[in-house]
Amino acid sequence: MIGSLRGAVEVVSTTQAVIEVGNVGYEVRMPAADLSRMHTGQEVHVWTYLNVSQDAITLYGFLDQAAKKMFLQLIKVSGVGPKVALSLLSTLSPNDLARAVADNDATALSKAPGIGKKGAQKIILELKGSINLEDLGEKEPQSQTAKDAGAFQVVEGLMSLGWHQQDAQYAVQTACESNGIALPLSQEDVPRVLRLALTSLDRGR
């Protein structure tokens, strides 16, 4: 089983990305929100799930463990396959999806392509009480940067330039990992990481 991939993005389309790991390119189907945060040449760590069916072997991937956990919960629901689960996660974040289940909000779930009201109600019925909102907390890069004064300073700078907090935190984490910059971030590295993160975000526009 392929549990995760760490490598460079070769291609990004509207439905999948090709990630090169050890000179092998893996086609990975991913939620739209994750694909929008990726660009060619970017180093990424993707949490994956390998689905084997009669006619295909498909790799699904997520930038956050919370999304993978939610995906695995969804495909346990009878009648919900990986494609439908991915559609839901392309429409709602893991936390929004969990809240919709907790609040019996079938309307929110039915906004996803391929999900009708009856399907949404079935998902709520089968997942009600089994999803822990705390278990779907912020991804690791967010918690790390929140505890790191230097990294937090860079994130604040990026947000002041109009970037969303989640994207800014991910860009800082990626910039540090790709350039061998240790966390917690020293004050001397703050300007450099700010430039690297800003360059990364600009390329991904």
Secondary structure, 3 states (H helix, E strand, C coil): CCCEEEEEEEEECCCEEEEEECCEEEEEECCHHHHHCCCCCCEEEEEEEEEECCCCEEEEEECCHHHHHHHHHHCCCCCCCHHHHHHHHHHCCHHHHHHHHHCCCHHHHCCCCCCCHHHHHHHHHHHCCCCCHHHHCCCHHHHHHHHCHHHHHHHHHHHHCCCCHHHHHHHHHHHHHHCCCCCCCCHHHHHHHHHHHHHHHHHCC
